Amino acid sequence: MPVCPKCLKYFRTARGVTFHRAQLRAVCNVCDDQDTELVSAAAAPVNERVNHEVDDALLPPSPPEFQPMDLDPDPAWEGGKNRHSISPSISIAADSLGRVLVTFPRASEIFEGGETFLTRFELDPYSVCRRLVPFYPFANLDDWRVANFLLTSGLSMRALDEFLSLEATKNMPLSFWTAKDLRARAELLPSGPRWKFQIVPTTHPTREPVQLYFRDTLDCVEALFNHPFFADKMDFTPFRLFTTAERLFIHPVRRMCGVLEERLFHQCLDIVLEPLKQAARLGRMMSDPVGNLRYCFTHLVSYIVDTPEARMLACVRGNTSPVTTAMYKDFGDPHRHPSRTAATTLAQLASIECDVLDVDQYFAACERFRLNGVSHPFWRDWPLAEPSEFLTPESLHEWHRQFWDHNVRWCKHALGATELDFRFSIIPRITGIAHFPNGITKLKQVGGRAQRDIQRYIVVVIAGAADADVVIAIRTLMEFRYYSQATTITSITRDKIRASLQEFHDHKDAIIQNGHRHGEKTKQVLRHWHIPKLELMQSVSPSIERVGSILQWSADTTEHAHIEVIKDPASTTNNHSYDTQICRSLDRSEKCRLFDTALALHGSTSEPTSMQQLGRETNDSDSESSERDKDRSVLDGIWTSKRKTTSFFDVAAQLSVSPPDSVPRPLRTFIAGSTAIHLNYDPSLKCVPIDIVAERFKLPDLRGALGDYLNREGNVTQNFHMFGSQRRSPPDVHLPFKELHVWYKVRLQQKAYHDPSDIASTFTVHAHPPDRLLKYGRYDAAIMNVDDQWQWPSSGLQGHAIVHVRLIMCPVLPRGSSGVNRFSDRFLIYAQRFDIVPQGNSSVERTTGLHVLKKAMRASGSELGEVFPLDQLRSYAHVVPRFGRKADNRLTSTNCIHSSPSFFLNKYFEKDFFYAIS
């Protein structure tokens, strides 16, 4: 049973504990000294709590190599006749590298009496029926699967009735025959937090009553906190590692209608968020996914909105920063202005002495404070709520949209629309990433994905054509965005973010001096930096220090919610009473997923046995581990996206333990270093003579390169091969094989740079010979390991070479041979090397921050190429020609690599690649 953590009194439910502690005069409602100590320690500056330097690595909580040191001795408190031992308020751990981990153990204390997801599921009024029929109110598993499909298909009631009236459907043993019956049965399923309806009173006349539909926010938080899907996705011990709407109101002044709407928005938020405010003040006992009871507080950490909404929530007017005291004239300053605190805003509102209901007069009185006329901000009574902190930077609108609205326009004026479009059209293609054959200046309805794809190329496109300082300004903003989007941000990364933004401010004047900044409507040259999103960039680094990686607060999910929560459910209605029908549709969909989750965890989807039998536990540890993996798979199948990335790492692991004769050798999918390599099962060309391959791929020294490879390989397979100085084998060298299997492409997959447990993007390296459509073929570049002392991606380019992959092959055993020998047990590539051209004292060009490349040549004038094992490849690389002041109009995306003498290694094509070589 749940127990009060103060007096140790037992209660029947977790809510009983919450209400008990909420009594104003109760002893249990008062924080004890140790609670105060914990809060004070957590709020104190870092340098006041520990005397260790901030480290720049991020590790999981409580790693084994850390040795704990208690900051405070173990205290104890009296609770009636019981004494309850309390863990230290703060614990410090240090490892041999000097890294310091500060944890707050008491923040994760657990109590008895919690409930798991399945326990709550069985508290449903119809759980008795489900002991006899696990799928009640449906007859069996097939009946439930058909019902689940129809309920979540988005079909209208008319379409459902038409389907159920088909003769083929009538032959199915279903327990329902009409849409009305089906939806009535769905109402009997266990429910999550229910939708509520409320008429919101207004002080001014509206065109129609304001109807608010919402769910209890605290119930939603509790449902998420208890959900089994998040069982292994939550850390309960906090730690610090030192290293558009229709006009609603009736008012003669249009702007006053906007003020009234903003007031209404805050009023609605007050209603919806009141449970969370209460829990922030008093706490709430909640069950975590494994059934432990925890004492939780719901403080406002982040409110994800775009810039106009952020101003509305912060109660400031346009051309004013929502998080600092900066006004529009300050937006271009190279430093951050003081934060706009909640106390300051509330004090300003309190000083306004006029009738709040007189909107015109009140709005005018707010002018001197640059406030928007909202008199009661929703956050005014939310403990610890600070708009300058919970209005976190948002990448979709503040960075990507700013890039499209401003950076691209600067580049357009710097190069001219024609030149800019032409350069984009001849960029070498990357499989899986958008290509712009017609340029970018005439694109319509450009969304976040297209903006990200344009960012991948913008620096290499403008290099050489725009003024050097303009290129630096564009490049530094690109680096700012990429560093800020890292999933793990260390103190080193934070300093790089600051340095990138400062370097932009050091060079931004060149954009105005060259006349590249124009007004969108007036088309006139602008001489100022009144860009709100530019000022918001100054808050990125402080926000990271407070709430962690910015990427977790992206609006990508919330922007897509309009489709999932409004458009899709609306398609199932009868075009009347949209609001109520949408809420019912959302309720049904959630009930179906919750019911499906419970059945899957019980095992009812595989064996229709009783609940008691299915709930039995086993003492076998292997079986328990297998069951946990099975449960995780089930939950992922229900609650994650249906479009999943294939993990070649998992495929390779399965193939590596397969019986020798069950799969072809060498394995088509295998792991090399930190990279998973995948080839198609069947080669593109089978059993082709070596000389024909050499002619088709235009590699006259292929036979000699194969001879040199075999000489380097010797009788024992070696791990790594390097480029030789000169060809030692003659062009007609005898080889122990005569034919080759050839593949036109290979896929390379890596783990995420900052999180090795996550799969990064998969890129395809092409090695396609010339044909009717591709005069020069299609050959991609890659990063190849040439020194086993260095590992990709942690070492960057050290110990690696940038190569042009010209051929992917595997020698074929001579006819009559059997088994595998030293030349047919590995896939091979023919690769030509790119050399990095030094740039003075640096390895990268100053303006672009990119490596400049040229093709490595032999003394004879031919390109330097050798044969290597395929397993030395580590990553795809995007090599782009240096276009110079004006791009050659004869270039295309298919001939630019063949026809250009100098190149850039484009590190901006993918963020993980950027982190690896920056």
Buried (B, 14 or more C-beta within 10 A) or exposed (E): BBBBBBBBBEBEEBBBBBEBBBEEEBEBBEEBEBBEBBEEBBEEEEEEBBEBEBBBBBBEBBEEEBEEEEEBEEBEBEBEEEEBEBBBBBBBBBBEEEBBBBBBBBBBBBBEBBBBBBEBBBEBEEEEBBEEBBBBBBBBBBBBBBBBEBBBEBBBBEBBBEBBEEEEEEEEEBBBEEBEBBBEBBEBBBBBBEBEEEEBEBEBEBEEEBEBBBBBBBEBBBBBBBBBBBBEEEEEBEBBBBBEEEEBBEBEEEEBBBBBBBBBBBBBBBBBBBBBBBBBBBBBBBBBBEBBBBBBBBEBBBBBBBBEBBBBBBBBBEBBBBBBBBBBEBBBBEEBBEBBBBEBBBEBBEEBEEEBEEBBEBBEBBEEBBBBBBBBBBBBBBBBBBBBBBBBBBBBBBBBBBBBBBBBBBBBBBBBBEBBBBBBBBBBBBBEBEBBEEBBBEBEEBEBEBBBBBBBBBBBBBBBBBBBBBBBBBBBBBBBBBBBBBBBBBBEBBEBBBBBBEBBBBBBEBBBEBEBBBEEEEEEEBEEBBBBBBBBBBBBBBBBEBBBBBBEBBBBEBBEEEEEBEEBBBEBBEEEEEBBBBBBBBBBBBBBBBBBBBBBBBBBBEEBEBBEEBEEEEEEEEEEEEBEEBBBEBBEEBBEEEEEEBBBBEBBBEBEEEEEEEBEEBBBBBBBBBBBBBBEEEBBBEEBEBEEBBEBBEBEBBBBBBBBBBEBBEEEEEEBBEBBEEBEBEEEBEBBBBBBBBBBBBBBBBBBBBEEEEBBBBBBBBBBBBEEEBEBBBBBBBBBBBEEEBBBBEBBBEBBBBBBBBBBBBBBBEEEEEEEEBBBBBBBBBBBBBBBEEBEEEEBBEBBBBBBBBBBEEEEEEBBBBBBBBBBBBBBBBBBBBBEEEBEEEBBBBBBBEEBEEBBBBBBBBBBBBBBBB
